[in-house]
Amino acid sequence: MNILEKIVEQKKLEVAERKSLYPVKLLEQSIFFASPTVSLKKYVLRKDLSGIIAEIKRKSPSKGAINPYVSIERTSIGYMQAGASALSILTDKEFFGGNNEDLMVARKFNYCPILRKDFTIDEYQIIEAKSIGADAILLIAAILTPARAKQLASFARTLGLEVLLEVHAAEELYPSLFSEVDLIGVNNRDLKSFEVNLEVSRKLAGMIPKEVVKISESGISSAESIHELRGIGFDGFLMGENFMKHSRPETAAKEFIEKLEKRK
């Protein structure tokens, strides 16, 4: 089994357990469930912001611990003050060290779009995402059939959540899904091997319609890279590790965005 397959198998067990512990009716009683959501798509396109979706990630399967004791409150507020367009919070515990409470803390202190970064395979997780204060969910093409991705995206929309569809290869770009999701993310990281290559974004950019909001994810570490990616059609940039490897991720984000602004 590759890493992605292991994650999905673990996720199936987690979802089954959580369904028994926290029934849907209980999730629907959350104060966040009836709250209006903030559009990730609109914030990524705002000209007064950087286009960066700043991520909080404690660890990864490939790098191990990155910043396990990060302050969610300080970092999330600092990211937004630095000029990030949105937040991405990893809630997977087993492989990434996150949890739902991380997202709830970020929601408490920030009025901005929050992407729940997890491995969504079941409608239950989408209800859960809404109940913890997320505005958008991630769907990964590599672990879903096009029909299943369409079902989950449609369900997310009934709850007012936006959908970021993540692809890594040309064969995952199903035209039938373009109108079903709000954003398409090109992950430069191969989730099967966790190798990173920006060439993936360069290769796939031209295969996605111009009108689709495009996000380049992973492996971005310089303002020059963002300048290049913008030039080939990307609107947003999901960055986590580049900030999280510092003791104060929000300071690293501020310095990075300042460099980015100077290139405009």
N, C-alpha and C positions, 0 to 999 in steps of 0.2 A: 504493500500500500504506500502511495506517495503521501506527502504531508496533507494535501487538500482532502484526499479520501479519508485520512484519519480524523481530520477536523469534522467532516460531514458525519461520519459514524458517531463521533462523540456528541455532536449537536443533536442527532436523533434521540439519543439517550437523555440528554438534558431537557429537550422539549417535552418528552413523555413525562419526565419527572415533574417539571414545572406545571404542566397541565393538571396534574393531580394535586399539587400543593397550592396553586393559585388559579382557581377556576376563572373562566372568562368573565363571569358576573362580578367577581371580585375586582378584576382589572378595570372593568367599566365604571367602578365607583371612585377611581382615582380622580383627584382634582384636575389633573391634566387632560383627562379623557374628553371632556366637553370644551376644552379651551381651543381657541382658533390657532392655526399653525402659521408660521412665517415662511415665506417662499424662498427656498434655497436657490432656485433658478433666478429669481429677480435679484437677489443679493449678489450672486456671482456676476451678474451683468451690470451691476451698479458701477458707474464710472468713477465715483468718489472713493471706491474701495479697491483693494489690491487684486481681487480675484482668487486669493489664497483661501483654501479650506484648511484651517490649521487643526491638526489632529493631536489628540492625547492618547498615547500608546505606552503602556508600562513595560511590556516585553514583546518579543516575537519568537516564533519557532526557530528562526534562523540565527538571530542575534542573542537570544536569551534575554536577561534583564537589561532594560535600557534606562528606565527611570521609575523603579517600582514604588517609590514613596512620594511621587509628584503630588503637589497640592492642586487639586482640581479647581478649587475656588480661585486661587491666585493665578494659576496658569490660564484658565479660561477667560477670566476678566482681562488679563494682560494681553492675551492673543487679540481680543477684540479692540482693546485700546491701541494696539500696535497697527491696526488697520486691516485685520483679516476680514474676509467677507462672511465667513461662517465657521462653525466648529464641527469637527468629526470626533466622536467619542467611541472608542472600541469597548464593547460590552462583553466580549467573549472572555471568560475567566480562565479556562483550561490552558489555552495556547497563547493568550495575549495579556493575561493578568488584569483584565478589566471587570466591570460589573455594572449592573443597572443603576446602582447608587451613584456612580461617577456621572452618568448622564443627568440624573435628577439634581445633583449638586450644580452642575453646569447650567441647567435650566433655571434653577433658583436665582442665579446671579447674572444671567444674561438674557437680553431680549434680542435674539438673533437666530438665524436658522441653525438647527443642530441636526446633523446626520447621525443616525444610529448605525455604527459600523459593526456589522455582525454577519453571520452566515445564515441568511434567511431561507428556510426550506418549508415553512409552514405558516398558515394564516395566523395561528396563535401568536407567533413572534411579532406579527404586524400589529395586532391588538396590544401586545405588550409594549411595543415601541411607542404607540400613542399614549399608553397609560403612564409612561415614565417621562413624557415631555418631548419626545422627538418630533421633528418637523418633516424628516425625510428618512427613507430606508435605503439600504443597499441591496440590490439583487445581482448575484454573480452568475453570468452566463455559463461559466464552466461547470456549475453544479446543478443547473436547471435546464430542462428541455424548453424550447421556445413556447410551447403551449403552457407549460407550468409557469414560466416567467410572466406570460401574459395574464394568467389567472391571478397571480400574486400582485402584479402591478395594478390590475383592475380593482382588486380588493383594497389595496392601500389607498387608492383614490377615493373609495367610498368613505374612508375615515379622514379624508382631507390631507393625507400624507403625500409628499412628492416621492418620486422614485429615481434613483441613480442606478442605471444599469451598467455593470462593469464587464468589460470585454478585454481579452488579451490577444486574440487571434482573429484573422479575417473571417474565418468560418463561423465565428460567434456573432457576426454582424448581420442579424436577420432583419431585413427591411420591414417585415410585418410588425416588429417591435418598436420601430422608430417613433410611431405616433402614440404608442402605449406608455412611454416613459417620459420623464421631464428632462433628464440629462443622461448623456452617455459618457462613462468614464473609461479611459484606456489605461489599464494597469500595466505599467512597465515592468512589474514584477511577475514572474511566472509562479503562480501559487502552487505548482506541483514540485518545483525545485527551489523556489524562492530566489532565483537569479534575477538580477535587475539590468535592464537595457533600455535606454531612452529611444533606441531605434524603433521600438514597438510603436510609440506615439507617432514618430515620423512616418512609419509605414501605413498606419491605419487612418491618419488624419484625413486624407483625401477620399477615403471610402465612406465617410460619414457625411450625410447631407449638410450643406452650409447652414441651414436653418436650425439644426439641432445644436443645443448647448453642449459643448464638449469640455471634458475635464481630463487633464493628464495627471496620472497618479503614480506616486512612488519614484524614488531615485532622483528627484530634483534637488539640486544642492547649490545652484548659482543663479544670480539674476540674469546672466547671459542665456542660460537654458530657457528661462521663462520668456525672455524676449524672442528667442527663436521659436518656441512653441506657440506664442501668440501670433507670430508671423505665418504659421501654417494652419491657423484656424482654431486654436484652443482658447477657451474663454476663462477657464478656471484651472487651479492647480492644487491638488491635494498633497499636503506636506506634513509629515509627522516626525520621522526619525531624525531628520536634519535639525529639528528644534529640540526634540526630546532627549537627545544625547547630551545636552547641556544641563547643568544643575538648575538653571533658570530658563526654561524653554521660552517663556514669554519675552525675555530679554533678547534671546537669539532671534526670535520672530521679529521684534522691533528693529533690530539692526539689519536684518535681511530685507524687510519691507522698505526701510529707508534707502538701502542701496538700489532697490527696484524702482523706487520713485525717481531717483536721480537719472535713471536710464530712459524715462519717459520723454 
